[in-house]
Amino acid sequence: MSQPPVVTRFAPSPTGLLHAGNLRTALFNYLLARRAGGRFILRIEDSDASRAYPDAEAALQQDLEWLGIDWDLGPGRDEPSAWRQSARQDAYQAALDTLMAGGRAYYCFCSIERLRALREAQQKAGQPPRYDGCCAALDPDEAATRVAAGESATVRLRVPATGDMTFDDLVRGEQRFDASAYGDPVIRRADGSVAFLFANALDDARMGVTHVLRGEDHLSNTPLQRQLFNGLGVAPPCYGHLSLVVDAHGAPLSKRSQAAAVAALRSQGYRPEALLNYLARLGNPMPGDDLLDMDGLAEGFAPDRLSRSPARFDPTQLDGWQQQAMAAIPLSTLRGYLQIEVPAERLDGFLALVRPNLRVAEEVNDWAERIFSADWRVDPATAAGSPQPAAAFYETVARVIEATGTDDWSALRPALEAATERRGGAMMKPLRHALTGLGHGPALGEIIRLMPEPVRRLRLQRAAAEAAGVIDA
């Protein structure tokens, strides 16, 4: 008998921006489906309109599309009733009716005051707070009559009073929970809205979700949701609970973690492949440090290898992946960022030269100005190294370059060393700074070869004037 196709989902609420923590959850679900040749669903859990964040849904889709995480069902793929929680109230009511008819759920008329007093008494006695089953034995017909007469009531799921509730977790192995510690949870509130516990499970059932990877903060919900599936006569999905992504202080990332917001990282110039390769390995040991495409990341993904320890979001490690991504960016892509005029015959050589030195793609414009623009000026305040050479150094360099008539660094370098009586960094550092304003960067010989002769001569003249204390207006 063949196995059903793998169906995973990412089900955010539109209450804030996508951040590195919930993005990793989306990515892991996507990789699991992709590796198995299955389907990935984007579901919007928007039943709590009071907490909705303006434009959050559109921003979420833009972030996922930018990253290349595509979905088979969701916004733009099907009708909203298929993937928007607020459009499924009729389905929720039908499922509640099924649970009530089968005795798996019941009306509860306990007031807020009574529940508060119960909780306080349990806390004073050192007991975990749980519902005491006050309304569990009410006659269903009598309860229905009271509700029909307008009396306020919630609906609770009936959970076994004793025994163990167990399941195999895709990440953590066998999990065992004591039913007596739970009590019967509310699955529909008195105002008619359904609780997350109920809506989330029912949506998975209706969408045919087979595998759910989610944060470990949902681990305690899983036994209760499996009870819901049992009451509806539907096989539950396989659950796997991921360690949380935390910041440098050990606090879980949240929608208020602006530093790790995907939109913020995108605006800072991070490449999508850098973010994907970093997050795919965060708490997920994979062999090698090569930059992989989505198929490669999917091939290396397995839930049972995921770490159970908190995964710390480290910007320094992300920067390492960014450096790899920038070094691999196609020249055609990099060309699209260029806004500074570069001589056509030198364009590809320039892009290939500066690409390994770019932190973000937009920096290509800074390098274009440094190498090709006659108007660009070195800031004396950034002078690298001390003391700086006298004006004669720069005058000598200019004279030698002109006299040799070559920009071949293998021939030019020994001539410059002999004429200036400087070698290594003593010659290279001040010369590099005079030409580019930096103490680091691409090979100096290649910079000299690419830099137009009038620009190079002007840079050296200005450096000599500054060294002589002459203000270059």
C-alpha positions as CSV (number, residue, x, y, z in Angstrom):
1,M,0.0,0.0,0.0
2,S,1.5,3.3,-1.1
3,Q,2.0,6.1,1.4
4,P,0.0,9.3,1.1
5,P,1.8,12.3,-0.3
6,V,3.5,14.5,2.2
7,V,1.6,17.7,2.9
8,T,3.1,20.4,5.2
9,R,2.0,23.9,6.0
10,F,3.1,27.2,7.5
11,A,0.2,28.8,9.3
12,P,1.1,32.3,10.6
13,S,-1.2,34.8,12.1
14,P,-1.1,38.3,10.5
15,T,-0.1,40.0,13.8
16,G,3.4,41.1,12.9
17,L,6.4,40.8,10.5
18,L,8.1,37.6,9.5
19,H,11.3,37.1,11.5
20,A,14.1,34.6,11.5
21,G,12.4,32.3,14.0
22,N,9.1,31.7,12.2
23,L,10.9,31.9,8.8
24,R,13.0,28.9,9.9
25,T,9.7,27.0,10.7
26,A,8.3,27.9,7.3
27,L,11.6,26.8,5.6
28,F,11.8,23.5,7.4
29,N,8.2,22.6,6.4
30,Y,8.9,23.6,2.9
31,L,12.1,21.5,2.7
32,L,10.3,18.5,4.2
33,A,7.6,18.7,1.5
34,R,10.1,19.4,-1.3
35,R,12.4,16.5,-0.3
36,A,9.4,14.1,-0.5
37,G,7.9,15.6,-3.7
38,G,4.9,16.7,-1.6
39,R,2.9,19.9,-1.2
40,F,3.4,23.0,0.9
41,I,0.5,25.1,2.1
42,L,0.4,28.7,3.3
43,R,-2.5,29.2,5.6
44,I,-3.5,32.5,7.2
45,E,-4.8,32.2,10.8
46,D,-6.6,35.5,11.0
47,S,-9.5,34.7,13.3
48,D,-8.4,37.4,15.8
49,A,-9.0,40.6,13.9
50,S,-8.3,42.8,16.9
51,R,-4.6,41.8,16.8
52,A,-4.1,42.0,13.0
53,Y,-1.1,44.0,11.9
54,P,-1.6,46.4,9.0
55,D,-0.4,44.9,5.7
56,A,1.1,42.0,7.5
57,E,-0.4,39.4,5.1
58,A,1.0,41.2,2.0
59,A,4.4,41.6,3.7
60,L,4.5,38.0,4.6
61,Q,3.9,36.9,1.0
62,Q,6.5,39.3,-0.3
63,D,9.1,37.9,2.1
64,L,8.4,34.3,1.2
65,E,8.4,35.1,-2.5
66,W,11.7,36.9,-2.2
67,L,13.2,33.9,-0.5
68,G,11.9,31.5,-3.1
69,I,9.5,29.7,-0.7
70,D,6.6,29.0,-3.0
71,W,3.3,27.5,-1.9
72,D,0.8,25.1,-3.6
73,L,-2.3,26.2,-1.7
74,G,-2.8,29.7,-0.2
75,P,-3.0,33.3,-1.3
76,G,-3.1,33.6,-5.0
77,R,-3.5,29.9,-5.5
78,D,-7.0,29.2,-4.4
79,E,-10.2,30.9,-3.0
80,P,-9.7,32.5,0.5
81,S,-12.2,30.0,2.0
82,A,-9.6,27.3,1.4
83,W,-6.8,29.0,3.3
84,R,-8.1,32.0,5.4
85,Q,-9.2,31.0,8.9
86,S,-11.8,33.8,9.2
87,A,-13.7,32.3,6.1
88,R,-14.3,28.9,7.6
89,Q,-16.7,29.5,10.4
90,D,-19.3,27.2,8.9
91,A,-16.8,24.4,8.9
92,Y,-15.9,25.0,12.5
93,Q,-19.5,24.9,13.6
94,A,-20.1,21.6,11.7
95,A,-17.1,20.1,13.5
96,L,-18.3,21.3,16.9
97,D,-21.7,19.8,16.2
98,T,-20.0,16.4,15.4
99,L,-18.0,16.6,18.7
100,M,-21.1,17.5,20.7
101,A,-23.2,14.8,19.1
102,G,-20.6,12.2,19.9
103,G,-20.2,13.3,23.5
104,R,-16.6,14.5,22.9
105,A,-17.5,18.1,23.8
106,Y,-19.9,19.8,26.1
107,Y,-21.3,23.2,27.1
108,C,-19.7,24.9,30.1
109,F,-21.6,27.6,32.0
110,C,-19.0,28.4,34.6
111,S,-18.5,32.2,35.1
112,I,-15.2,34.0,34.8
113,E,-15.4,34.6,38.6
114,R,-15.8,30.9,39.4
115,L,-12.9,29.9,37.1
116,R,-10.7,32.6,38.6
117,A,-11.4,31.5,42.2
118,L,-10.8,27.9,41.2
119,R,-7.4,28.8,39.7
120,E,-6.4,30.8,42.8
121,A,-7.3,27.9,45.1
122,Q,-5.3,25.4,43.0
123,Q,-2.3,27.7,43.0
124,K,-2.5,28.1,46.8
125,A,-2.6,24.3,47.1
126,G,0.4,23.9,44.8
127,Q,-1.6,22.3,42.1
128,P,-1.4,22.9,38.4
129,P,-4.4,25.0,37.2
130,R,-7.0,22.9,35.4
131,Y,-10.7,22.8,34.9
132,D,-12.4,20.7,37.5
133,G,-15.1,19.3,35.2
134,C,-18.0,21.1,36.9
135,C,-20.2,21.1,33.8
136,A,-18.9,17.9,32.3
137,A,-21.8,15.8,33.6
138,L,-24.6,18.1,32.7
139,D,-27.4,16.6,30.7
140,P,-26.8,17.5,27.0
141,D,-30.4,18.3,26.3
142,E,-30.7,20.5,29.4
143,A,-27.5,22.3,28.4
144,A,-28.8,22.9,24.9
145,T,-32.0,24.3,26.2
146,R,-30.1,26.8,28.4
147,V,-28.0,27.9,25.5
148,A,-31.1,28.3,23.3
149,A,-32.6,30.5,26.0
150,G,-29.7,32.9,25.7
151,E,-27.5,31.7,28.5
152,S,-23.7,32.3,27.9
153,A,-21.6,29.2,27.5
154,T,-18.3,28.1,26.2
155,V,-17.7,24.6,24.6
156,R,-15.0,22.4,26.2
157,L,-13.3,19.3,24.7
158,R,-13.7,16.2,26.8
159,V,-10.2,14.8,27.7
160,P,-9.6,11.5,29.5
161,A,-9.3,12.1,33.3
162,T,-6.5,9.6,33.8
163,G,-3.9,7.7,31.9
164,D,-1.1,8.7,29.5
165,M,-1.5,10.5,26.2
166,T,1.5,9.5,24.0
167,F,2.7,10.2,20.5
168,D,6.0,9.9,18.5
169,D,7.5,13.3,17.8
170,L,9.4,13.7,14.5
171,V,12.2,15.6,16.3
172,R,12.0,14.5,19.9
173,G,10.9,10.8,19.7
174,E,8.3,9.4,22.1
175,Q,6.4,11.9,24.1
176,R,4.2,11.0,27.1
177,F,1.8,13.3,28.9
178,D,-0.3,12.7,32.0
179,A,-4.0,13.3,31.1
180,S,-4.9,14.2,34.7
181,A,-2.7,17.3,34.5
182,Y,-4.8,18.9,31.7
183,G,-8.5,19.3,32.4
184,D,-11.0,20.0,29.6
185,P,-9.9,22.9,27.4
186,V,-12.2,25.5,25.9
187,I,-12.5,25.0,22.1
188,R,-15.2,27.7,21.5
189,R,-15.4,30.9,23.5
190,A,-18.6,32.4,24.9
191,D,-18.6,35.0,22.1
192,G,-18.7,32.2,19.5
193,S,-15.1,32.5,18.3
194,V,-13.1,29.3,18.2
195,A,-9.9,28.7,20.1
196,F,-6.6,28.2,18.4
197,L,-6.4,24.7,19.7
198,F,-9.5,23.7,17.8
199,A,-9.3,25.8,14.6
200,N,-5.6,24.9,14.0
201,A,-6.3,21.1,14.2
202,L,-9.5,21.2,12.2
203,D,-7.7,23.2,9.4
204,D,-5.0,20.6,9.3
205,A,-7.7,17.9,9.0
206,R,-9.6,19.6,6.2
207,M,-6.5,20.4,4.2
208,G,-5.0,16.9,4.4
209,V,-1.9,18.0,6.3
210,T,0.3,15.0,7.0
211,H,3.3,16.5,8.7
212,V,3.5,19.5,11.0
213,L,6.8,21.1,12.1
214,R,6.3,23.8,14.7
215,G,7.9,25.5,17.7
216,E,8.3,23.6,20.9
217,D,6.0,26.1,22.6
218,H,3.2,24.1,21.0
219,L,4.3,20.8,22.4
220,S,1.8,20.7,25.2
221,N,-1.1,21.4,22.7
222,T,-0.4,18.3,20.7
223,P,-2.0,15.7,23.0
224,L,-5.2,17.8,23.1
225,Q,-5.3,18.3,19.4
226,R,-4.8,14.5,18.9
227,Q,-7.9,14.1,21.1
228,L,-9.7,16.4,18.7
229,F,-8.7,14.4,15.7
230,N,-9.9,11.2,17.4
231,G,-13.2,12.8,18.2
232,L,-13.6,13.8,14.5
233,G,-12.6,10.3,13.3
234,V,-9.6,11.7,11.4
235,A,-6.0,10.5,11.5
236,P,-3.8,13.2,13.1
237,P,-0.7,14.5,11.3
238,C,2.8,13.6,12.3
239,Y,4.1,16.3,14.6
240,G,7.6,17.5,15.1
241,H,8.5,20.3,17.6
242,L,11.4,22.5,16.8
243,S,13.7,24.2,19.3
244,L,13.1,27.9,19.5
245,V,15.4,30.4,17.9
246,V,16.8,32.8,20.5
247,D,18.8,36.0,20.5
248,A,22.2,36.7,22.1
249,H,20.5,36.9,25.5
250,G,18.7,33.6,25.2
251,A,15.2,35.2,24.7
252,P,13.1,33.7,21.9
253,L,12.8,35.8,18.8
254,S,9.4,37.3,18.4
255,K,7.5,39.6,16.0
256,R,9.0,42.4,18.0
257,S,12.6,41.3,17.2
258,Q,13.1,43.9,14.6
259,A,16.8,43.1,14.2
260,A,15.9,39.7,12.9
261,A,12.9,40.7,10.9
262,V,13.1,39.4,7.3
263,A,12.1,42.8,5.9
264,A,14.9,44.5,7.9
265,L,17.5,41.9,6.7
266,R,16.3,42.4,3.1
267,S,16.5,46.2,3.4
268,Q,20.1,45.8,4.7
269,G,21.1,44.0,1.5
270,Y,21.3,40.4,2.6
271,R,20.9,37.9,-0.2
272,P,18.0,35.4,0.1
273,E,20.4,32.5,-0.5
274,A,22.5,33.6,2.4
275,L,19.5,33.7,4.8
276,L,18.2,30.4,3.5
277,N,21.5,28.6,3.8
278,Y,22.1,30.0,7.3
279,L,18.6,29.2,8.7
280,A,18.5,25.7,7.0
281,R,21.6,24.8,9.1
282,L,20.4,26.5,12.4
283,G,19.9,23.6,14.7
284,N,20.2,21.3,11.7
285,P,23.6,19.7,11.3
286,M,24.4,19.3,7.6
287,P,27.7,18.1,6.1
288,G,29.8,20.7,4.3
289,D,29.7,24.5,4.2
290,D,28.9,24.9,0.5
291,L,26.2,27.4,-0.6
292,L,23.3,25.2,-1.7
293,D,20.2,25.9,-3.8
294,M,16.8,24.8,-2.5
295,D,17.1,21.3,-3.9
296,G,20.4,20.8,-2.1
297,L,19.0,22.2,1.2
298,A,16.0,19.8,0.9
299,E,18.2,16.8,0.2
300,G,20.2,17.5,3.4
301,F,17.1,18.0,5.6
302,A,15.8,15.3,8.0
303,P,13.6,16.1,11.1
304,D,15.2,13.4,13.2
305,R,18.6,15.1,12.9
306,L,17.4,18.4,14.3
307,S,18.8,19.6,17.6
308,R,16.5,19.9,20.6
309,S,18.6,22.7,22.1
310,P,17.7,26.4,21.5
311,A,19.2,27.7,18.3
312,R,20.9,31.1,18.7
313,F,20.5,33.6,15.9
314,D,24.1,34.8,15.3
315,P,24.4,37.8,12.9
316,T,28.2,37.0,12.5
317,Q,27.4,33.6,11.1
318,L,24.8,35.1,8.8
319,D,27.4,37.5,7.5
320,G,29.6,34.5,6.7
321,W,26.9,33.1,4.5
322,Q,26.3,36.5,3.0
323,Q,30.0,36.7,2.0
324,Q,29.6,33.4,0.2
325,A,26.5,34.5,-1.5
326,M,28.0,37.7,-2.7
327,A,31.1,35.8,-4.0
328,A,28.7,33.6,-6.0
329,I,26.3,36.2,-7.3
330,P,26.1,36.2,-11.1
331,L,27.8,39.2,-12.8
332,S,24.5,39.8,-14.7
333,T,22.7,40.1,-11.4
334,L,25.4,42.4,-10.0
335,R,25.2,44.5,-13.1
336,G,21.6,45.3,-12.3
337,Y,22.6,47.1,-9.1
338,L,25.1,49.4,-10.9
339,Q,24.0,53.0,-11.1
340,I,27.5,54.6,-11.7
341,E,28.8,54.8,-15.3
342,V,31.6,52.3,-16.0
343,P,33.4,52.1,-19.3
344,A,31.8,49.2,-21.2
345,E,35.1,47.5,-22.1
346,R,36.0,47.4,-18.4
347,L,32.7,46.5,-16.9
348,D,32.9,42.7,-16.6
349,G,36.5,42.9,-15.3
350,F,35.5,45.5,-12.7
351,L,32.5,43.4,-11.5
352,A,34.6,40.3,-11.2
353,L,37.3,42.2,-9.3
354,V,35.1,43.8,-6.7
355,R,32.6,41.0,-6.3
356,P,34.6,39.2,-3.5
357,N,34.9,42.4,-1.6
358,L,31.2,43.3,-1.5
359,R,29.1,42.8,1.7
360,V,25.9,43.8,-0.1
361,A,25.3,44.2,-3.8
362,E,24.6,47.9,-3.6
363,E,28.3,48.5,-2.6
364,V,29.2,47.9,-6.2
365,N,28.3,51.6,-6.8
366,D,30.8,52.7,-4.1
367,W,33.6,50.8,-5.8
368,A,32.6,52.2,-9.2
369,E,33.0,55.7,-7.8
370,R,36.3,54.9,-6.1
371,I,37.8,53.5,-9.3
372,F,36.2,55.4,-12.1
373,S,34.9,58.8,-10.9
374,A,37.1,61.9,-11.3
375,D,34.8,63.7,-8.9
376,W,35.2,61.2,-6.0
377,R,37.7,62.4,-3.4
378,V,39.6,60.6,-0.7
379,D,38.7,61.7,2.8
380,P,41.9,62.6,4.6
381,A,40.4,61.6,7.9
382,T,40.4,58.0,6.8
383,A,44.1,57.9,6.2
384,A,45.4,54.4,6.9
385,G,48.6,54.0,8.8
386,S,51.0,56.5,10.4
387,P,53.2,58.3,9.5
388,Q,52.1,59.0,6.0
389,P,54.7,59.4,3.1
390,A,55.9,62.8,2.0
391,A,54.5,64.3,-1.1
392,A,57.6,63.1,-3.0
393,F,56.3,59.5,-2.6
394,Y,53.1,60.2,-4.6
395,E,55.0,62.3,-7.2
396,T,57.5,59.5,-7.7
397,V,54.7,56.9,-8.1
398,A,53.0,59.1,-10.7
399,R,56.3,59.6,-12.6
400,V,57.2,55.9,-12.7
401,I,53.8,54.8,-13.9
402,E,53.9,57.4,-16.7
403,A,57.5,56.6,-17.6
404,T,57.1,52.8,-17.7
405,G,54.0,53.1,-19.9
406,T,52.5,49.9,-18.5
407,D,49.8,48.9,-16.1
408,D,51.2,45.3,-15.8
409,W,51.6,45.0,-12.1
410,S,54.3,42.3,-12.4
411,A,56.5,44.9,-14.2
412,L,55.3,48.0,-12.5
413,R,55.7,46.8,-8.9
414,P,59.5,46.3,-8.9
415,A,59.9,49.6,-10.6
416,L,57.9,51.4,-8.0
417,E,59.7,49.6,-5.1
418,A,63.1,50.6,-6.6
419,A,62.0,54.3,-7.2
420,T,60.3,54.8,-3.8
421,E,62.7,52.6,-1.8
422,R,59.6,51.1,-0.1
423,R,58.4,47.5,-0.2
424,G,55.4,45.6,0.9
425,G,52.9,47.4,3.1
426,A,55.1,50.5,3.4
427,M,54.5,51.1,-0.3
428,M,51.1,49.3,-0.9
429,K,49.1,50.8,2.0
430,P,49.6,54.5,1.2
431,L,49.2,53.9,-2.5
432,R,46.0,51.9,-2.0
433,H,44.6,54.7,0.2
434,A,45.6,57.4,-2.2
435,L,43.7,55.6,-5.0
436,T,40.7,54.2,-3.3
437,G,40.6,55.8,0.2
438,L,40.7,52.4,1.9
439,G,43.3,50.2,3.5
440,H,41.9,47.0,2.0
441,G,40.2,45.8,-1.1
442,P,40.8,44.0,-4.4
443,A,44.3,43.4,-5.8
444,L,46.0,46.8,-6.1
445,G,47.6,45.9,-9.4
446,E,44.1,45.2,-10.9
447,I,42.8,48.5,-9.5
448,I,45.6,50.4,-11.2
449,R,44.9,48.5,-14.4
450,L,41.2,49.3,-14.4
451,M,41.4,52.9,-13.2
452,P,41.4,55.4,-16.1
453,E,44.8,57.2,-16.4
454,P,43.3,60.7,-15.8
455,V,41.6,59.5,-12.7
456,R,44.7,57.8,-11.4
457,R,46.9,60.9,-12.1
458,L,44.4,63.2,-10.3
459,R,44.2,60.9,-7.2
460,L,48.0,60.9,-6.9
461,Q,48.2,64.7,-7.4
462,R,45.7,65.2,-4.6
463,A,47.5,62.8,-2.3
464,A,50.8,64.7,-2.9
465,A,49.1,68.1,-2.2
466,E,47.6,66.8,1.0
467,A,50.9,65.4,2.1
468,A,52.5,68.8,1.4
469,G,49.9,70.6,3.4
470,V,48.5,72.3,0.3
471,I,44.7,72.6,0.3
472,D,43.4,71.1,-2.9
473,A,40.4,73.2,-3.8
